[in-house]
């Protein structure tokens, strides 16, 4: 992790930390290049591999944007395979970054298979969205940075899709803070994997599906989660929507639904810290339509109850 931090230094932003409430900090990673933490992993993957020809990935979302941006910074061609269901706004951004966009099938799995085949045929570097060591290590630099900025922390709440962010952060802060994975109830990759004893396929739906919509937890994430005793919390779509609105209404922070998912656990009481527990919430993405931000009456902070109580 430390080597990854050195490798990408100067390539990514040292995003700020906001003291949001007593004992609660926000890590504002939505301010990272391309609007998500994934730039960290993309830079680390390309630099570690010493890519000189081109890069290829499968993602109609934040991972694709990050790879396209990093490739452009190195003057390398990028090819991004996306399913037909990829959000049009993100496909447009991919093209703006200079990536060649290839439509492949109706599902992410179709785009993934096409990207892997193209990489094998062309010799270009394949960048997985979340399940490669260099990708996870790059994401984990966020955890090291956070500990340096916020000092001692007890708990870090992390949104989970495929688990690359959870894997990197949990490995990076192992022995110094516990990581709690937060995911939509409609896409329980981590929760289901921990229950089954291995990653298993889950359904994908809901408001955060465009960024947390992996159908299976990554193998690296499962190994790290079990080794570090990472926790698992599920939240409803309504809680994610409310958290996103409160982040805008109370703090003027614009994030996408996936980026608000970790905060939803705290705001809704799905995770209730112990009095005095120091908690950081990773706000991991900002690729959203500002017109959809709403401003309900800001809910008060949840009451403090015994540490780690999962509801």
One Martini backbone bead per residue (centre of mass of N, CA, C, O) as a GRO file, in nm:
protein
  311
    1UNK     BB    1   0.058   0.063  -0.021
    2UNK     BB    2   0.300   0.254   0.003
    3UNK     BB    3   0.392   0.214  -0.291
    4UNK     BB    4   0.138   0.329  -0.418
    5UNK     BB    5   0.157   0.611  -0.293
    6UNK     BB    6   0.423   0.683  -0.430
    7UNK     BB    7   0.341   0.629  -0.727
    8UNK     BB    8   0.077   0.846  -0.720
    9UNK     BB    9   0.215   1.085  -0.651
   10UNK     BB   10   0.076   1.372  -0.815
   11UNK     BB   11  -0.180   1.228  -0.967
   12UNK     BB   12  -0.347   1.279  -0.713
   13UNK     BB   13  -0.567   1.380  -0.483
   14UNK     BB   14  -0.577   1.536  -0.168
   15UNK     BB   15  -0.840   1.493  -0.004
   16UNK     BB   16  -1.056   1.616   0.206
   17UNK     BB   17  -1.153   1.674   0.551
   18UNK     BB   18  -1.466   1.667   0.733
   19UNK     BB   19  -1.612   1.798   1.014
   20UNK     BB   20  -1.946   1.706   1.072
   21UNK     BB   21  -1.928   1.587   1.368
   22UNK     BB   22  -1.919   1.443   1.654
   23UNK     BB   23  -1.699   1.193   1.558
   24UNK     BB   24  -1.729   1.296   1.245
   25UNK     BB   25  -1.607   1.212   0.915
   26UNK     BB   26  -1.532   1.335   0.588
   27UNK     BB   27  -1.433   1.190   0.285
   28UNK     BB   28  -1.373   1.384  -0.021
   29UNK     BB   29  -1.365   1.180  -0.297
   30UNK     BB   30  -1.553   1.336  -0.502
   31UNK     BB   31  -1.289   1.533  -0.570
   32UNK     BB   32  -1.172   1.357  -0.758
   33UNK     BB   33  -1.074   1.251  -1.029
   34UNK     BB   34  -1.371   1.197  -1.207
   35UNK     BB   35  -1.547   1.169  -0.924
   36UNK     BB   36  -1.348   0.936  -0.796
   37UNK     BB   37  -1.144   0.693  -0.644
   38UNK     BB   38  -1.053   0.529  -0.915
   39UNK     BB   39  -0.793   0.683  -0.995
   40UNK     BB   40  -0.597   0.539  -0.812
   41UNK     BB   41  -0.605   0.254  -0.942
   42UNK     BB   42  -0.541   0.332  -1.233
   43UNK     BB   43  -0.261   0.450  -1.187
   44UNK     BB   44  -0.133   0.205  -1.047
   45UNK     BB   45  -0.171  -0.002  -1.272
   46UNK     BB   46  -0.011   0.145  -1.498
   47UNK     BB   47   0.255   0.189  -1.343
   48UNK     BB   48   0.315  -0.106  -1.250
   49UNK     BB   49   0.305  -0.218  -1.561
   50UNK     BB   50   0.421  -0.024  -1.780
   51UNK     BB   51   0.248   0.096  -1.990
   52UNK     BB   52   0.272   0.149  -2.373
   53UNK     BB   53   0.011   0.102  -2.553
   54UNK     BB   54  -0.262   0.018  -2.378
   55UNK     BB   55  -0.603   0.031  -2.254
   56UNK     BB   56  -0.850  -0.184  -2.086
   57UNK     BB   57  -1.210  -0.186  -2.016
   58UNK     BB   58  -1.506  -0.250  -1.801
   59UNK     BB   59  -1.724   0.037  -1.808
   60UNK     BB   60  -2.006   0.270  -1.751
   61UNK     BB   61  -1.838   0.424  -1.526
   62UNK     BB   62  -1.598   0.513  -1.301
   63UNK     BB   63  -1.376   0.321  -1.405
   64UNK     BB   64  -1.369   0.421  -1.695
   65UNK     BB   65  -1.302   0.716  -1.634
   66UNK     BB   66  -1.033   0.662  -1.490
   67UNK     BB   67  -0.883   0.515  -1.718
   68UNK     BB   68  -0.912   0.735  -1.931
   69UNK     BB   69  -0.764   0.955  -1.774
   70UNK     BB   70  -0.494   0.811  -1.719
   71UNK     BB   71  -0.424   0.753  -2.013
   72UNK     BB   72  -0.416   1.047  -2.106
   73UNK     BB   73  -0.179   1.134  -1.915
   74UNK     BB   74   0.015   0.911  -2.080
   75UNK     BB   75  -0.069   0.887  -2.390
   76UNK     BB   76  -0.290   0.660  -2.398
   77UNK     BB   77  -0.492   0.437  -2.515
   78UNK     BB   78  -0.851   0.387  -2.474
   79UNK     BB   79  -1.072   0.103  -2.401
   80UNK     BB   80  -1.435   0.090  -2.354
   81UNK     BB   81  -1.655  -0.140  -2.227
   82UNK     BB   82  -2.014  -0.138  -2.277
   83UNK     BB   83  -2.325  -0.151  -2.205
   84UNK     BB   84  -2.636  -0.052  -2.316
   85UNK     BB   85  -2.705   0.052  -2.003
   86UNK     BB   86  -2.533   0.281  -2.001
   87UNK     BB   87  -2.495   0.589  -1.913
   88UNK     BB   88  -2.494   0.852  -2.125
   89UNK     BB   89  -2.325   1.056  -1.957
   90UNK     BB   90  -2.075   0.860  -1.924
   91UNK     BB   91  -2.019   0.806  -2.220
   92UNK     BB   92  -1.962   1.099  -2.294
   93UNK     BB   93  -1.718   1.128  -2.102
   94UNK     BB   94  -1.541   0.918  -2.229
   95UNK     BB   95  -1.514   1.067  -2.501
   96UNK     BB   96  -1.398   1.331  -2.384
   97UNK     BB   97  -1.133   1.159  -2.283
   98UNK     BB   98  -1.067   0.969  -2.558
   99UNK     BB   99  -1.228   0.718  -2.566
  100UNK     BB  100  -1.302   0.408  -2.680
  101UNK     BB  101  -1.632   0.299  -2.743
  102UNK     BB  102  -1.780  -0.024  -2.662
  103UNK     BB  103  -2.047  -0.208  -2.746
  104UNK     BB  104  -2.154  -0.492  -2.514
  105UNK     BB  105  -2.434  -0.575  -2.471
  106UNK     BB  106  -2.656  -0.573  -2.173
  107UNK     BB  107  -2.422  -0.649  -1.978
  108UNK     BB  108  -2.143  -0.642  -1.796
  109UNK     BB  109  -2.045  -0.929  -1.867
  110UNK     BB  110  -2.022  -0.873  -2.171
  111UNK     BB  111  -1.811  -0.646  -2.154
  112UNK     BB  112  -1.599  -0.807  -2.001
  113UNK     BB  113  -1.547  -1.030  -2.210
  114UNK     BB  114  -1.465  -0.836  -2.440
  115UNK     BB  115  -1.222  -0.706  -2.293
  116UNK     BB  116  -1.053  -0.958  -2.241
  117UNK     BB  117  -1.025  -1.041  -2.536
  118UNK     BB  118  -0.892  -0.783  -2.640
  119UNK     BB  119  -0.643  -0.793  -2.459
  120UNK     BB  120  -0.539  -1.068  -2.560
  121UNK     BB  121  -0.521  -0.987  -2.869
  122UNK     BB  122  -0.353  -0.696  -2.830
  123UNK     BB  123  -0.181  -0.651  -2.544
  124UNK     BB  124  -0.335  -0.493  -2.361
  125UNK     BB  125  -0.420  -0.343  -2.068
  126UNK     BB  126  -0.597  -0.475  -1.805
  127UNK     BB  127  -0.867  -0.316  -1.616
  128UNK     BB  128  -1.012  -0.371  -1.341
  129UNK     BB  129  -1.265  -0.244  -1.148
  130UNK     BB  130  -1.181  -0.441  -0.852
  131UNK     BB  131  -0.994  -0.739  -0.909
  132UNK     BB  132  -0.693  -0.613  -0.844
  133UNK     BB  133  -0.416  -0.549  -0.674
  134UNK     BB  134  -0.349  -0.262  -0.792
  135UNK     BB  135  -0.627  -0.146  -0.756
  136UNK     BB  136  -0.661  -0.187  -0.450
  137UNK     BB  137  -0.404  -0.037  -0.363
  138UNK     BB  138  -0.488   0.236  -0.473
  139UNK     BB  139  -0.744   0.266  -0.300
  140UNK     BB  140  -0.588   0.235  -0.018
  141UNK     BB  141  -0.460   0.523  -0.005
  142UNK     BB  142  -0.704   0.652   0.128
  143UNK     BB  143  -0.661   0.536   0.413
  144UNK     BB  144  -0.385   0.657   0.474
  145UNK     BB  145  -0.472   0.951   0.437
  146UNK     BB  146  -0.694   0.958   0.652
  147UNK     BB  147  -0.521   0.895   0.903
  148UNK     BB  148  -0.340   1.146   0.868
  149UNK     BB  149  -0.580   1.359   0.890
  150UNK     BB  150  -0.765   1.236   1.149
  151UNK     BB  151  -0.626   1.024   1.288
  152UNK     BB  152  -0.776   0.856   1.514
  153UNK     BB  153  -0.965   0.561   1.437
  154UNK     BB  154  -1.225   0.318   1.455
  155UNK     BB  155  -1.415   0.384   1.193
  156UNK     BB  156  -1.502   0.280   0.850
  157UNK     BB  157  -1.722   0.383   0.600
  158UNK     BB  158  -1.804   0.165   0.313
  159UNK     BB  159  -1.881   0.127   0.005
  160UNK     BB  160  -2.034  -0.156  -0.181
  161UNK     BB  161  -1.967  -0.368  -0.456
  162UNK     BB  162  -1.698  -0.529  -0.552
  163UNK     BB  163  -1.461  -0.422  -0.323
  164UNK     BB  164  -1.200  -0.247  -0.378
  165UNK     BB  165  -1.218  -0.036  -0.153
  166UNK     BB  166  -1.239  -0.220   0.089
  167UNK     BB  167  -0.979  -0.378   0.044
  168UNK     BB  168  -0.779  -0.141   0.055
  169UNK     BB  169  -0.861  -0.008   0.324
  170UNK     BB  170  -0.848  -0.256   0.514
  171UNK     BB  171  -0.547  -0.311   0.458
  172UNK     BB  172  -0.432  -0.022   0.527
  173UNK     BB  173  -0.584  -0.021   0.839
  174UNK     BB  174  -0.479  -0.256   0.971
  175UNK     BB  175  -0.492  -0.230   1.327
  176UNK     BB  176  -0.636   0.083   1.335
  177UNK     BB  177  -0.912   0.002   1.186
  178UNK     BB  178  -1.247  -0.045   1.114
  179UNK     BB  179  -1.443  -0.193   0.858
  180UNK     BB  180  -1.757  -0.092   0.704
  181UNK     BB  181  -1.983  -0.230   0.497
  182UNK     BB  182  -2.195  -0.062   0.257
  183UNK     BB  183  -2.519  -0.168   0.123
  184UNK     BB  184  -2.757  -0.240  -0.068
  185UNK     BB  185  -3.022  -0.451  -0.033
  186UNK     BB  186  -3.025  -0.502  -0.364
  187UNK     BB  187  -2.675  -0.540  -0.334
  188UNK     BB  188  -2.539  -0.804  -0.140
  189UNK     BB  189  -2.231  -0.898  -0.175
  190UNK     BB  190  -2.102  -0.909   0.107
  191UNK     BB  191  -2.324  -1.033   0.279
  192UNK     BB  192  -2.349  -1.297   0.110
  193UNK     BB  193  -2.054  -1.392   0.130
  194UNK     BB  194  -2.040  -1.417   0.440
  195UNK     BB  195  -2.279  -1.621   0.461
  196UNK     BB  196  -2.149  -1.839   0.244
  197UNK     BB  197  -1.814  -1.825   0.236
  198UNK     BB  198  -1.853  -1.680  -0.051
  199UNK     BB  199  -1.879  -1.567  -0.347
  200UNK     BB  200  -2.193  -1.448  -0.485
  201UNK     BB  201  -2.465  -1.417  -0.663
  202UNK     BB  202  -2.657  -1.121  -0.736
  203UNK     BB  203  -2.873  -0.890  -0.750
  204UNK     BB  204  -2.954  -0.590  -0.959
  205UNK     BB  205  -3.066  -0.288  -0.796
  206UNK     BB  206  -3.144   0.044  -0.786
  207UNK     BB  207  -3.009   0.365  -0.721
  208UNK     BB  208  -2.687   0.234  -0.711
  209UNK     BB  209  -2.628   0.048  -0.971
  210UNK     BB  210  -2.422   0.223  -1.145
  211UNK     BB  211  -2.182   0.186  -0.900
  212UNK     BB  212  -2.288  -0.093  -0.717
  213UNK     BB  213  -2.347  -0.326  -0.967
  214UNK     BB  214  -2.234  -0.582  -0.868
  215UNK     BB  215  -2.288  -0.945  -0.876
  216UNK     BB  216  -1.997  -0.976  -0.730
  217UNK     BB  217  -1.763  -1.031  -0.521
  218UNK     BB  218  -1.447  -1.003  -0.484
  219UNK     BB  219  -1.185  -1.202  -0.396
  220UNK     BB  220  -1.017  -0.991  -0.249
  221UNK     BB  221  -1.236  -0.877  -0.067
  222UNK     BB  222  -1.302  -1.137   0.082
  223UNK     BB  223  -1.023  -1.191   0.202
  224UNK     BB  224  -1.000  -0.920   0.358
  225UNK     BB  225  -1.264  -0.924   0.519
  226UNK     BB  226  -1.202  -1.186   0.678
  227UNK     BB  227  -0.922  -1.104   0.798
  228UNK     BB  228  -1.041  -0.808   0.923
  229UNK     BB  229  -1.339  -0.808   1.013
  230UNK     BB  230  -1.552  -0.701   0.838
  231UNK     BB  231  -1.836  -0.535   0.811
  232UNK     BB  232  -2.209  -0.546   0.769
  233UNK     BB  233  -2.438  -0.322   0.592
  234UNK     BB  234  -2.779  -0.244   0.532
  235UNK     BB  235  -2.964  -0.042   0.289
  236UNK     BB  236  -3.204   0.149   0.176
  237UNK     BB  237  -3.302   0.349  -0.073
  238UNK     BB  238  -3.430   0.567   0.108
  239UNK     BB  239  -3.166   0.622   0.269
  240UNK     BB  240  -2.995   0.713   0.029
  241UNK     BB  241  -3.167   0.948  -0.061
  242UNK     BB  242  -3.154   1.101   0.207
  243UNK     BB  243  -2.846   1.127   0.230
  244UNK     BB  244  -2.805   1.289  -0.029
  245UNK     BB  245  -2.986   1.527   0.056
  246UNK     BB  246  -2.839   1.601   0.324
  247UNK     BB  247  -2.562   1.662   0.204
  248UNK     BB  248  -2.679   1.907   0.056
  249UNK     BB  249  -2.849   2.063   0.270
  250UNK     BB  250  -2.621   2.069   0.510
  251UNK     BB  251  -2.321   2.065   0.324
  252UNK     BB  252  -2.299   2.097   0.012
  253UNK     BB  253  -2.293   1.789  -0.106
  254UNK     BB  254  -2.233   1.633  -0.418
  255UNK     BB  255  -2.373   1.310  -0.473
  256UNK     BB  256  -2.409   1.000  -0.539
  257UNK     BB  257  -2.568   0.732  -0.431
  258UNK     BB  258  -2.309   0.565  -0.376
  259UNK     BB  259  -2.173   0.806  -0.211
  260UNK     BB  260  -2.419   0.791   0.021
  261UNK     BB  261  -2.428   0.504   0.150
  262UNK     BB  262  -2.251   0.525   0.404
  263UNK     BB  263  -2.422   0.754   0.538
  264UNK     BB  264  -2.689   0.596   0.561
  265UNK     BB  265  -2.605   0.423   0.806
  266UNK     BB  266  -2.587   0.666   1.005
  267UNK     BB  267  -2.855   0.821   0.960
  268UNK     BB  268  -3.052   0.558   1.003
  269UNK     BB  269  -2.903   0.344   1.217
  270UNK     BB  270  -2.762   0.085   1.104
  271UNK     BB  271  -2.524   0.248   1.233
  272UNK     BB  272  -2.416   0.260   1.586
  273UNK     BB  273  -2.229   0.438   1.766
  274UNK     BB  274  -2.035   0.487   2.019
  275UNK     BB  275  -1.949   0.671   2.258
  276UNK     BB  276  -1.654   0.819   2.119
  277UNK     BB  277  -1.659   0.725   1.844
  278UNK     BB  278  -1.452   0.722   1.555
  279UNK     BB  279  -1.588   0.837   1.239
  280UNK     BB  280  -1.565   0.750   0.895
  281UNK     BB  281  -1.683   0.881   0.576
  282UNK     BB  282  -1.708   0.772   0.247
  283UNK     BB  283  -1.715   0.990  -0.030
  284UNK     BB  284  -1.687   0.835  -0.356
  285UNK     BB  285  -1.906   1.010  -0.541
  286UNK     BB  286  -2.017   1.269  -0.820
  287UNK     BB  287  -2.180   1.122  -1.063
  288UNK     BB  288  -2.433   1.349  -1.109
  289UNK     BB  289  -2.749   1.497  -1.114
  290UNK     BB  290  -2.826   1.800  -0.982
  291UNK     BB  291  -3.141   1.797  -1.044
  292UNK     BB  292  -3.185   1.548  -0.821
  293UNK     BB  293  -3.157   1.726  -0.589
  294UNK     BB  294  -3.273   1.733  -0.261
  295UNK     BB  295  -3.456   1.909   0.034
  296UNK     BB  296  -3.505   1.793   0.304
  297UNK     BB  297  -3.541   1.769   0.616
  298UNK     BB  298  -3.304   1.759   0.833
  299UNK     BB  299  -3.181   1.515   1.004
  300UNK     BB  300  -3.090   1.409   1.288
  301UNK     BB  301  -2.870   1.272   1.459
  302UNK     BB  302  -2.806   0.982   1.575
  303UNK     BB  303  -2.813   0.796   1.832
  304UNK     BB  304  -2.623   0.668   2.080
  305UNK     BB  305  -2.502   0.334   2.075
  306UNK     BB  306  -2.379   0.053   2.082
  307UNK     BB  307  -2.122  -0.069   1.937
  308UNK     BB  308  -2.194  -0.212   1.626
  309UNK     BB  309  -2.491  -0.192   1.584
  310UNK     BB  310  -2.704  -0.393   1.386
  311UNK     BB  311  -3.020  -0.342   1.193
   0.00000   0.00000   0.00000
